[in-house]
Amino acid sequence: MIPDRAEVLRSLYGAWRLARADVTGMQHFNLSVEGFWRSFFAAIIVAPGYALLVAHRTMERQEAYDFGPMVVIESIAYLAAWAAFPLVAVVLTQLLGLGRHYVELIVAVNWAAVLQILAFLAVVAVSLLLPEGLGALLLAIVTGALMLYQWFVMRTALQTTGGIALSLVLVDLLLSTVINLSADRLL
C-alpha cells in the first residue's frame, strides 16, 4: 500500500497545481481505491513537520510537560486527525449526493496536506525572526490562504459549489480544533 517514488512525486505535483488554482492538478493523482489508501502515505511525509510544530507550540508554553505522555497523546491526536475527516466525509458526501467523488476528495486533501505543512513550517520559521505581532499577523494571513487552498481542493475534487466546499472546510477545521483541544487538555 505504499506508493512508489513516482506516484508520490506525481501526487505532490498535482497538489502544487491545485495550489496554483489549476484544476488539472487532479489529473496527477491516483484516483483509484488503491490510490485512496496510498494517499495516506502523506501522513508519514507530514509527520516530521507536525512534530516540529508541536515542539514549537510546546516550547512557547510556560508549563512543563512529561515528554513520554506528551508523545503518546500527540501521536494519538495526529492519527485521529488523519482519520476524522475521511470518516466524517464519507457520511457527508453521501448525504450531499457527492459520494461518487469521495475517493477524489480524500486523495486530494491528503496530498494537499504535505504542501500545507510545508507552508506552516516556513511561516513559523520566518515568524521567529519577526516581532511578535508581525509574526502573528503573518501566521493569520498564511492560515487564511491555506484555508482558501483547502476550499479550492475540496471544491475541485468534489466538483461542487463553493458553499458546499466551504462547509466541508469548516467541518475539517472543527474536527481538527476539537482533536487538538482534547489533546491539550490531556497534557
N, C-alpha and C positions, 0 to 999 in steps of 0.2 A: 503493500500500500504506500510505499514511499515513492514520490515522483523522482524521475531521473533529473539530472542537471539541466538538460534541455527543456524539460517541462517547467521546471522552476523558473528558468530564465524567461521562457515564453510567457508564463503567468505574470511574472513581475513586469515584463514589458507591457502586457495587457493592462495591468493596474496603472502603470505610468501613462499609457494612452488615455485611460479614463480620467486620470488626474489632469490631463490636458483638455478635458471635456470632449474627447473623441470617442464616440460610441463604438467605433470599430475595435476598441480595446477588448471588447467581449469576444472577438474572433480569436484571440490569442490564448484563451483559457480552454482547458479540457473540461467540457461541459457535460461529460458523461457521468453516470453514477460513480464510476471508478474515480473520475476527476473530482467529484464531490468529496469523497473520502480522502483523496490525496491532498486536497486544498487545506486540510487541517495540519499538514506539514508546516504551513505558515506559522502555526503556534510555536513550533520548535525554533524557527528562524527568529521570531519575535521575542522569545523568552529571555535571551540575554539583555536586550534593550529594556524589557519590562523590569527585569531585576535591577538594572541601573536606575530606572525611575523610582522604584520602590526604595532603593538605598538612598537616593537623593531626598525623597519625601521623609524618610525616617531620620536622616541627619538634620533636617530642618526642625524637627520636633525637640522639645525640651526634655520630655520624659525618656527614661532608659527602657530598653526592651531586652528581653531574654532572646538571644539570637535563634536558638533551636525552635521554640514555639512560633516565633515570627516567620521563619522559613516555611514551616508546615502550614500555618494559616494563610500566608500569602500564596503558597503553591496551590492550596485548595481553592482559594479565591480566583486564581489565574485560570485553573481548569474549569471552574464554574462559569467564569465569564465567557470562555470559549464555547461552552455547551449551552448556556442560557438562551442566547439569541436564536441559534438554529432550532432549538426545541420550541420556543415560543413562535418563531416564524413559520414553522411547519403548520401550526394551527391557524395563525393569522392569514397566511397566503391562501389556505383553503377557504376560510371564511370570506375572504375578499375576492374569490374566484380567480386567484392568480397562482394556484398550486402548480400549474404546468411549468412555471418559471422558478419554482423553489430551488432547484439544483443550481441554476444560473445565479440566483441571488446569493446563496451561501458561498459558492465558488468565488464570485467577485468580491464579496465582503471579506472573506478570509484572506485573499491575496492582497487586497487593498490595505489590510491591517499592517502589512510589512512597511508600506510607504508611510502610513500614519505614525508608526512608532519611530521611524527614522526622523520624521518631521518634529515629533515631540522631543526626541533626544537632541536634535540640533537647536531647538529653541531653548531648552533647558540649559544647554552648554553656553549659548550666547547670553542668556539672561543672567548667568553667573558673573558676567563681565559688565553688566549694566547696573545702574542704580535700581534699587528695589522696585519702585513704582513703574519705571520704564520696562523692566523685565516682566512684571505682572501684566502690563499692557500688551507687550509682545506675545505673551502666552495666551492672553484672551483673544487676540487677533488670529493667531495660528489655530487655536481651538475652533473658532468660528469658521475659518477656512476649511479645516478638516471635517467639520460637520457638513459644510456645503459639499465637499468631496463625497462624503458618505451618502448624502442625499442624491447626488448625481449617480453614484454607483448603484444605489438601490432603484432609482427611477429607471435607469438604463437596463439593469438586469431583469427587472420585473416588467419592463415595457408598460409602465403605468403612469398615472398622473403625478404631478409634483406634490399634491396634497397627501396622497397615499404614501409616497416615499417619505415625506416629512413625518407622517405619523409613525412609520417604522423606525426612522432615525430617533425619534423621541422615545419609542419603546426600548430601543437598544441603549440609549443614554440612561433611561430609568433603571434598566436591569443592571448596567454597569455601576451606577451610583449605589443601588441597594447592596450589591455584592461588595463593593469597596467599603461602604459604611459598616456593613456587618463584619467584615474582616478587621476594620479599625477598632470596633467595639470589643472584639475578642482579644485584641492586643492590650 
